[in-house]
Amino acid sequence: MSFAGTLKLLLTVSIFLTVFSLALRAHATDALYLFREWRQGLRAMAVMYVIVPAVALLIAGIFRLKPPVEIALVALAFSPVPPLLPGKQMKAGGSTTYVISLLVTASLLSLLVTPLGMYWTGRLASHDVYISPAAILRIVLMSILLPLALGFVAGRLLGSRAAGVSTILGNIASALLLVCVLALLFVMLPAIGRVIGDGTIVALAAMIIAGLGAGYLAAGTDPANKAALSLAAATRHPGIAVAIATTALPEEKLAPAAIILFALLSALISIPYLRRLHRPTARAA
């Protein structure tokens, strides 16, 4: 197996184990929370699939970005929650119920919104971008829905042992992820260097900050929900974004590099944001 194939396999296993270990601690009914609390669900989906894409189009119009970077920016805006994010959301205080439901709801809605959004924004921006719902379904199914479903079932079967198994699998997944991220950065570093410039970092950072702000305002009064929705709006599924970008530009490496750079910036920018968000709570305590 080639280096790229090995890296892809390890990353897939890491993502699968991460979502599976998360589902071991949750309940299947958690996935329906934002359907029951439909007002919260509408606000969350409006932030992710209306406000953030509108901001992405505005940023693409203001900055003179390279065409692959523009496509990457819009592809990210229409991508759902990444499968590795829920752990970070819960560490930031988000409830398991809200985080799981946000992951499932955004993933299911992406099957419809993402192809339509990319088609119409492609028409507006004169970029012929199309991705089939089947391609998105394949990624969402393997990286989110299947490990979630298996985790829910395994959690019921394991009972009280589910928490311990979840911790072990989560640690294994984190170790694999670290190896994959370091290897991916090493491979993509030249392309990332080529992306930097022409306002790319400023444009990506502006989209991240807009997502954090919109999520904060739309999540209601619960600080835990504010943290969870802010991170979801500002951090998107890189696998789906890369699939969209490589479908539009099969031989172009700048779009995947921009998507990786977005993920790095999102992680860096969210650190001071979360500290600021939790500072009043800490003072009150």
N, C-alpha and C positions, 0 to 999 in steps of 0.2 A: 504494500500500500504506500502511496506517495505521502510526502510530508503534509500536503494540503488535505488529502483524504483523511489522514490520521488526526489532524487538527480538527477537522469538521466532525469526525466521529466523537472525539473527546468532548467537544463543545456541546454536541447533541446530547450525550450522556449526562453531562453536567446540568444542562437545562432540564432534562427529564427528571433527574433525581431531585433537583431543587423544587420543582412544582409538586412532585410526588410527596416529598417530605413535608411540604406545606399543607397538602391536602390531608395528610395523616392526622393533623391536629384540628382539622375543620370538620364541618358537616355539610352534606349535600344541600341542605336547605339554605345555607349561607349564600349560595350562588343566586338565589332568587330575591335577595334583600332589596336591591334597587328596582326590582319589578313591583314588589309590594309597596315600597316607599317611592312611588313613581315620580313624585316631584323632585326628590333628590336625584333620581336617575336621569330625568330630563335635563336638569342643570349640569350634571356631570358630563353627559354626552354632548350637550351644547358647547361646553368648554372645549372638549377634546376634538370634536369634528366640525364645529362651526367657527368658533372664535380663533383657535390656534391656526387652522388653515387660512382664515382671512388675514391673520397677522403674517403668515408665511408669504402669501401673495403680495401683501403690502411691502414686506421687506425685499422680496425679489424685484419689485418694481422700483424701489429706492436705490438699492445697491446694484452696481454693475457686476454681477457675479458671472462666473463661467457657466455655460449651459448645464454641464453635469452637476454643478453645485446647486443650481436652481432646482433641477429635478430632484436632487437629494433632499433639499429643503422641503419641497411640497410632499414628497413621498413620506418623509418623517411625520409631517403634520397629519397625514391621513392614516398613519399606522396605529395599531392599538397598543395597549399596555404591554411592555416587555415581560416575559415570564420570570425574569430574575428580580423584578422590582418589588413584588409583594413582601419579601423578607425585609427590605429596606423600609418599606412603608410601615410595617408593624414595629420595627425598631424605633421609628419616628413617632410611635404612639397610636397608629391606626388600628382599629379593631379588625379582628380576623374576618368578621362577617362583612364589613364594608369593603375591605381590601379584596376578598375573594369575589364578591359580587361585582366590583368594579372591573376586575380582570375578566370575568366571564362575559359581562354585558358589553364591554368595549370590544372584546374579541368577536362575539356574535354579530354585533352591529357592523364591524369592519368588513364582513363578507359582502354587505350591500354598499356601504358608504365608500369604502376605499376604491373599488373599480369605478363607480360613478364620479367620485371626487377627482380622481386622476384624469378621467376622460374629459370632464368639463373644464378643469383648470388647464389641461393640455390644449384644449381648443382656444382658451383665452390667451395663453402664453405662446401659441404657435408651436408647441412641442407635441408631437404625436406620441402620447403615452397611454398605453392600455395594458392592464393586467387582468386576467380572468379571475372570477370568484373561485374557481376550482384551485388555482395556484395559491390563493390566500388561504382557502380552506385546508389545504394540505399542510401548510406551515402552522396554522392555528391549531389544527387537530393534533399534530405530532408534538408541538412544543407547549400546548396549554391544555386543551380539552381532554386528551387521552390520559396524560399523567394525573390530571385532577380527578377524573372519574375513577381510575385505578386506586388513587390515594384514598378517596372517600370509602371505597369498598374495603381496602386493606385496613383502614383505620377502624372500621366496625368490627372486622375479624380479629384484629390484634387487641382491641379493648384497652386496658390500662397500660399495655406495653407499647402502644402506638407512639407515645411521647418520646420514649427512649430510642426507638428505632428511627423516629424523625430526626432526632439530634444527630445520631451517627451518620445517617444518609446526608443530612445537611452539611456536615463537616466534610464528608467525601466530595460532595458536589462543589463546595467552596474551594477545596484544594485543586480539583480539576479545572475549575474556572480560572483560578489564578495562573495556572500553567498555560492555559489557552490564551488568556489575555496578553500575557508577556510574549508568547510566541507570535500572536497576531500583530502586536505592536511592532515587533522586530521585522516582520515581513512587510507590513504596510507603511513603515516609517518613511521611506522615500516618497511614496504617493501622498502621504499626509503633508510632507514638506512642500510638495508642489501645490497643494490646496491652499496653504496659508498665504495670505496676501489678498489684495483687491477687496478688502473689507469682509472677507469670509468669516473670520473669527467674530467680528463685531455683529455680523448678520446672524450667525448661529446663536451667539450669546443673547441677542435681542429677542429671538424667538423663545429661548429657554426662560428668560426673565418674564416675558409676556405670559407664558404658560403657567409659571409659578404664581404670578399675580392674579390671573383669571381663575385659577383653581382656588386660591385663597378666598377670593370674593364670592365665588359661587357655591362653596361647600357649606354655607350656613355658619352657625355659631360654635360648633364643636371643633376645638383645636385639632383633635385627632383626625377628623375628616378633612380639615383644611390641609394638613400635612400630606395625607394620602392622595387627595385629588390634585394638589399642586404638583407632587412628584409625577403622577400619572400624566398630567398635561405637558410636563416639561421633559419627560423621558419616554421615548417611544420604542416600539419593537424593531430592533435593527435588522432582524432577518427578513421581515416583510418589506422594509424600506430598501434593503439591498436587492431583494427580488424585483421590486418595481424598477429600480434604477438600472439594473443589469438587463432587464427586459427592454427598456427604452434604448439603452446604450450598451450593447453586449461586450464591446471591446474596450470600454472606457473604465479606467481604474480610479478616476478622480471622484466619482460619485460615492463608491464604497468608502473611500478615504474620508470624504466629508462626513459621512454617516458615523464613522468611528470617531472622528474629531468631535462631532456633536455629542456622542455618548460620554466622552472624556470631559468636555466642558460642562455637561449637565451634572455629572458627578461632583465636579469642583465647585460649581456655582451653588448647588443645593446644600453644601456643607454650612456656609455662613447663614444661608436662609433658614435652615432648620434650627440652628442655634438661636437665631433671632426670634423665631416663632415660639420656641419653648422658654425663652428667658422670662417673660411675665409669669408663666406657670411656676418656674423655679423660685422666683421671688415671693410669690404668694405662699408657696409651701414653706 
